[in-house]
């Protein structure tokens, strides 16, 4: 028996989606709309309509987060909601982790293209769940709940909500699993699965979900949180239609998206100059001596060349041509991750404060080369930690846009990049003492939501307050994190010096923390972040990149004895040449100059230090005002050694006044000395080019670099051609790898 079509005017959803895509292709506007007639006829009613829908979404989010159990949701609001057309295009969005708004769009379109209208059918009251990166998600830990919205017999839209889980039942505890190398390591998969009807989640699903993750309480309440928000959105849509009429609603949602497309084009024409913008970033994955599976035991370096072509009509083309290959690691990206990363930055850099919806997405042409980390084309690889490539890749997009903003005179809008929102610490264990003995605890500290933002061309970057995927960033309170990861209490969290990028305007600073294992067993610990290379493309106009990550832990310590005798214990690692770990502890102290480590086992009274990321700087550090340097020293953002070496400022701490004092005469002399050192060490462009070219022709490159460039040359004709032309290499030149 043929199922009834639920689209508009007797059409199926697939027919509606195909028509939408055809009209966009032919007319270059959303659904072929030629004018915003509703706005032109009654702009007040039109704006009120949009405001009422967006207000409903924000209200749903603020209410729903109180239903959740996970501190990631309740403490820092790691959730968002969106309202979508029947075809799956976002109309309006809530606040929160906006990176997931377009990922839900892709999930809805996956269901439409796969024929869900016929089987398993889409009905009023149905509930769908998705966390599959290959059909519209970033990674499995981001879980989407989607519900259809019907008016009479027609589907008039969808409501969707996302929360981030603290555990996904993967190969190890945690939420961003750096040890995954294949799909089967990534945790539980829900590929756009129907999990409920009549507005209720099916019991068998809840039983299965509880048994699939290590944190069933958080999962269950987060599931109810997303559903509650969606039902509030559906009610708001019904109120809108009862007030304005269904015909107005249908026309309005399409015009709102077309206006969103036009807004981006207007903003691009206003703030960017037509032309070609390019930048590159890199990400290291040192797995040769860490990975468990032989195929993954390679030191991987990813190439992230970004090219943006801004067109005169305000649209632009974004390409990752030249990206190196995907592989047996967790950092592979599928389309949902790439689109989400692009979308969230567009909403922050160009169309903030205006109508934010999928109109912005439709104003951009994209290229994700097949076989690259941006589009591996292999469904069996792991896509569990795509942020390892997304974060550095899109910091170059932000830098490219900043070139245009600077050229147009929007100096305060310039941002050369952002801190790496990598995982500070992850893992988990089991309590072996106390009232929760035998219970698991998850280590998913979401301080990663508060990183340093890069400086602008007129001011310092934002300290500990930015995440590229969440415009409402927050480190969260230590006490909250300890409530659900009590097996690793903090000893301190304090400003970490020297991690903010140097410049005339410094990048945002951040914190470092020290914690230890307590009352626990079977503890697994791992982390993911850059280490051997800078994750971004550096600062801008002479500014320096923010510092890379490193790992510090001590095992087999005498910390229990120190506590018992009330002696000093490590609280920071501010001075790495005379570290507190080495001074206060007896035990095995391990310092690694890498950010990503595979899971290791820890025991009670083992101690770890970890720090969040700073942001890149802007301009020559020697041009930084002396009074600003004094403030940096007083706030603990830089040490006197770095201030001397990089900024050319001579300072001494006054114990009586309890502040730093600048020696202006010595500072002027030191800055002149640095300028002279620069002249002596500097090379002309021709000399530098010859020096670097010889490395390539002689094969004098680190093996991971050879592999990276070899992959890029094989995957890209255009990038490869330009690479060879720039370095004056023969057309058949190849980089030899072992």
Buried (B, 14 or more C-beta within 10 A) or exposed (E): EEEEBBBBEEBBBBBBBBBBEEBBEEEEBBBBBEEBEBBEEEEEEBEEBBEBBBEBBBBBBBEBBEBBBBBBBBBBBBBBBBBBBBBBBBBBBBBBBBBBBBBBBBBBBBBBBBEBBBEBEBEBBBBBBBBBBBBBBBBBBBBBBBBBBBBEEBBBBBBBBBBBBBBBBBBBBBBBBBBBBBBEBBBBBBBBBBBBBEBEBBEEBBEEBBEBBBBBEBBBBBBBBBBBBBBBBBBBBBEBBEEBEBEBBBBBBBBBBBBBBBBBBBBBBEBBBBEEBBBBBBBBBBBEEBBEEEEBEBBBBBBBBBBBBBBEEBBBBBBBBBBBBBBBBBBBBBBBBBBBBBBBBBBBBBBEEBBBBBBBBBBBEBBBBEBBBBBBEBEEBBBBBBBBBBBBBBBBBBBBBBBBBBEBEBBEBBBBBBBBBBBBBBBBBBBBEEEBEEEBBBBBBBBBBBBBBBBBBEEBBBBBBBBBBBBBBBBBBBEBBBEBBBBBBBBBBEBBBBBBBBBBBBBBBBBBBBBBBBBBBEBBBBBBBBBBBBBBBBBBBBBBBBBBBBBBBBBEBBBEEBEEEEEEBBBBBBEEEEBBBBEBBEBEBBBBEBBBBBBBEBBBBBBBBBBBBBBBBBBBBBEBEBEBBBEBBEEBBBBBEBBBBBBBBBBEEEEEEEEBEBBEEBBBEBBEEBEEEEEEEEEEEEEEBEEEBEEBEEEEBEEBBBBBBBBBBBBBEEBBEBBBEEBEBEEEBEBEBE
